[in-house]
Amino acid sequence: MKRAPLAALVLATLVLTGGAWALYEEANPAADLAKSAVAFAGMLTSDQRAEAILPYDTPKRVDWHFIPKPTRKGLQYKLMTKEQQQAALKLLRSAVSQSGYDKATQIMATEKLLLELESAKGTGTNIRDPERYFFTLFGKPGEGRWGLSVEGHHLSLNFVVEGDRVISSTPQAFATNPAIVKSENKAGIPVGQRLLADEETLAFDLVNGLSDDEKKTAIFDKTALKEVRAAGEPQPPTDAAVGIAAGDLKPPQRKLLRQLIEAYCSKMPAKVAAERISDIEKAGWQGVKFGWAGATEPGIGHYYRIQGPTFLVEFVNTQPDAAGNKANHIHALWRDMRGDFALPIK
């Protein structure tokens, strides 16, 4: 069975100008998603459809995670024909921005490096395969409310579409090991690759730009959390926000905070990203807090969260990478505080 390369299919249309999202085309992500989903479903055999297309209300729709699970819902990329793989990648591209697509496919490709590093150390216990990613449709694309999941190790993307809108794009999980590739390898991953650079460097710039008094408010624990909270659970944690309020930051710090938030939003299609920012603005930036735990320098475990009435960002870098370099393994999530999967929090 021939394989399709994990390569970009469509040019990006999202840019950031003067703090506002500029849309350079009137593309409707919901319509694009429906079209790509119908095309993908139409290429599947009856047996494949039984795996790839599930009822919208199945409990499997909210069964998500980015860890290396032994089994997952959906149809595995590896088991598709070349033509089906191309359709699956087009479906992924329709779901996210060019930046999101590039990062997602690079995360997949980095599995080759994990296999090499873990094999060399004799520590590999999980399946490392750049084609072990799963595609699932829920319901009937283009009719009523339907969903999409694209998931595998270090990646979980979940969408709900209704009519002409993407009404949910969470949980959104992008992760990477190594966070920074530090050595030559046979897998073809370039030294220096840093897939989640903005998510880390902007946060360091923000926390280290705070005054001593501001840090007392922003840093809620000297020890970093070991993991993001509620990973794999259908809804985000509902604990009160911690840290320093956006309204208590100076203008340059508020600008950094917005840029950090936009680093997460920019992985989504332009209109989805714009809606996220609009929702934050409607709820009010005064309700957004930035909280930090752990070290404020690279190479030592660190964690942060950004939380407002409509969203939650969590980032953790405490684990060593596959080569043993400390704090070089990132998990980063965007969740909806009103409810993931288009399901209200009870």
N, C-alpha and C positions, 0 to 999 in steps of 0.2 A: 504494500500500500504506500503510495507516494505521500510525501509530506510537504506542506506549504511553509515557507519561511515566515518567521515572525517579523514582518516588515510593515512599515507605515503604508496606509492605503489612501488617505485623504489629507489635504493640507489643513492647517489650523486656521481658525477664524477669530480667535480670542486674543485681544491685546488689552493692556491696562494703560489708560491715559489719564493723567491728572486725578487719579483716585476714582475714576468712573469706568465702568465696563463698557467698552466700545464694541458694537456688533457690526462686523463688516459684511454680513450677509443675513438674510431673513430666514435662514434655515430653522425649521421647527424640529427640535430634537425628538419630540414625541412621534411626529410623522416619519422621521428618518428611522427611528427605532422600530416602528411598526413595519415599515417596508422591509427592513433588513431581517426582522424576525420572521415575517411571512416567507421571505425567500429562503432563509435557513431551514425552516420547518418543512418547506416543500421539497427539499433535497434529501430528506431522511427516509430510511426504510421504515416499515411498520414497527420492527423491533426497536430501532433507534428512537422512534417517536415515543414509544412507551417509556423510555428512559429520560428523554429530553423535554417532553411536554407533560406537565402535571396539572392537576386542578388548581385553580387559584387559591382555594381555601385549604390546601393540604398543609399539615403542620410542618412539612419539609421546607416550606417557603421561608420560615423564620429560623430554620436550623442552619446557622452560618458559623464560620470560623476561618481564621487565617493560619492556624497551626497545621502541621503535616498529618492530617487525619488519615487513617487507613482506608476509610470509605467515605464517599461524598455523593450527594444527589447529583443527577444530571448525566449528560453524555460527555465522556472524556474526549478531549481533543485528539489524543493519540489513536483513538479508534475510528476516526473519521477518514473519509477519502480526501484526496487533495482538494477536490472541488468543495466538499463540505467544510474543510478547514478554512478555505478562503472565505466562504460564507460566514463562518463563525467569527473570523477576525473582522470582517466587515460589520457584523453585529456588534462586536466589542467597540469598534471605532465609532459606530453610531451612538453608542451609549455615553462616550466620554469625549473630552477635547483631544486635540493632537498631543498635548503635553501628557494628559492622562493615559492615552494610548501608548505613547513612547515609554512611559514609566512602567505601565502594566506589562508590556512585552519584554522590557529589559529585566523586570523582576522574574518573569518566566525563564528567560535565558540564563539568569544568574544561578538557576538550579544546577547547571552544568559545573559551575565553579564550586558550589557546595559539595557536589558529588566528588570532585577531584580533591578538595581539601580534606574532606572527612575520610575518604578512602586512603589518603596518604598517612593520616594519623591513626587509622584503624578504629575510628570512633563512630562511623556511620551506622545508625540504626533505623533511619527513616528512608523512604523512597525519595530520591532526588531525581526528578525528570522534568525537563522543560515542556514536555507535552502532557503532563499530568494535571491538566486544568479542565474544569467541568462547566458546561453550558446548560442552563435550565430555563425553560419558558413555563410560566404559570398562567393558565387560562388561554384565551384565544386572542393573539395579537391583533390590535385594531378594532376589537369589539369589547365594549364595556371596560372594566378594569382588569388589567393583566400585568404580569411581572416578568422580570428577568434577573437571573443570577449568573455571574461569572466568577468562579472561585477556584482556588488552589492554595498551595503554600505561599504565605506572605501576600495574598491578594484576596479580597472579598468585595465584590461590587454588587449592589442590590438596588433594583429599580422597580417602581410601580408607575404605570402609565394609565391615564384615564382621559379619553377624548383627545384633545390636542395639547395636553400638558403632562409633563413628568411630575407627578405629585409627590413622589418620594425617591430619594437617591441615597438612602442610608439603610444600614450601616455601610460606611466607606472605609476600607482598610487597605493601606499600602504599607508594606514593610520591606526591609532589606537586610541581608547578611551576606557579606560584610557591608556596613554602612559606607565605609571607604575601602575600596580594593587597594591593598597595600603591596601586593607582590605579583610578579610575572606568573602566568599560568597557561596551561595548555587549552583551557576552555575558551580562550579568545576574548575574555572580558578585560577591557583596558585598565591598566593600573591608574588609580586616581578616580575611577568611576564612583560617583557619589549621587545616588538616585534621589535622595531626600535631603539635598544640601540646604535648600532654603528653609525647610521645616526645622532644621537644627541651627544653622548659623544666624538666622534672623532672631531666633529665640535667645541665643547667647548674647547677641547685640542688645536685645531688649533688657534682659535681666542684669547684664553688666553695665548698662547705662543708667541704672537706677541709683539714687543716692542711698546712703546707709540707712536712713530712716525709711525710705521707700522699700528697700530690701526687707526690712523687718516686717512689713506688711505683705509683701509679695511672696517671700520664701516661707512656706508653712511647715516645712520639715527639713532637717539637715540631711536626712537619708532619703534617697530616691525610692519611689515605689518600685517593686520588682516587675510589675506588669500593669498594663492598662486595666481599668476596672470593667467588670461585666462583659468581658470578651466572650463571644459566643451566646450571650443571653439576648432574648428577643427585644429587650428595651434597655436604654442607657440607665446608668445609676442616677438616682434623683436626689443625691446629697446636695446641700446648699453649696453655691459657688464659694471658692476660697481665693485669697490673694488680694491683689491691689485692683481697685476699680479703674476702668478706662478713664472715667472723669477726673481721677486724681493724678493722671499722668500728664507730663508736659507735652506740648505739641509734637516735638520730634519722637517722643516715646509712643504717642498715640499713632503716629504715622507708621512706626515699626510694627505696632500691634496689628494695624490694618493690613500691612503687607504680609505679615505672618498668617493671618486668617485667609487672605487671598491666595496664599500658596496652596492651601487645601482646596479652596473653591475652584481654582484654575484647572483642576483635573477634570472638571465636569464641563459639559457643553456650555457655551456662552450664556444662553438664556437661563439655564439652571443655576450657574454661578451668580448671575445678576439677581435672580430671585433670592438666593441665600443672603446676599449683601443687603438687598432691599428689606428682607424680613428682619435682619439685625437692626437696620436703621429705624424701621417702624416700631420695633419693640424698645429702641433707645439704647445708645451706646453706654449710658450710665449704668445699665444692668449687666454689663460685660466685665468679667474679672479675669486677671492673669495670675496664675499661681504656679510656684516653682518648688521643687523638692530635690535635694541632692547637691552635687558639685556644680559650680558655675564655670567649669573649664572642661575642655574635651578630654576623653580618655578615662574619665571617672564617672560612675553612674549618675545620671541625671534624668529628671522627669518634669514635665509641665502639663498644665491643662488651661484651656481658655473656655470659659463657660458664660453663656448668656441665656435669656429666656427661650431662645429658639434653637440653640445649638450647643454642642460640646465637642471640643478638640482635646484629645489626649495623645501624648507623645512620651515614649519611654526608651531610653538607651542605657541599659544596665548590663546586659548579657555580653560575654565575649563573642567574637566572631568565630567562624569555623577554624581559623588558624590560631586562635588563642589570644588575639589582641583584645584587651579589656575595653568594655563599653563601646563596642563597634557593631551593634546589632539593634536596629531600630524597628519599633512598632508604632504606627501613627494612624489615628482614627478620627473620623468626623461622624458625629451622631446627631440626631434630631431630638431635642428635649421635649418636643410636643408628641413624639412617638416615632420610632423607626418603622419601616415597612408599611407606611401609611396606616398604622394602627395606633389609636390614641392610648396614652399611658393611663392605666386604670388606677 
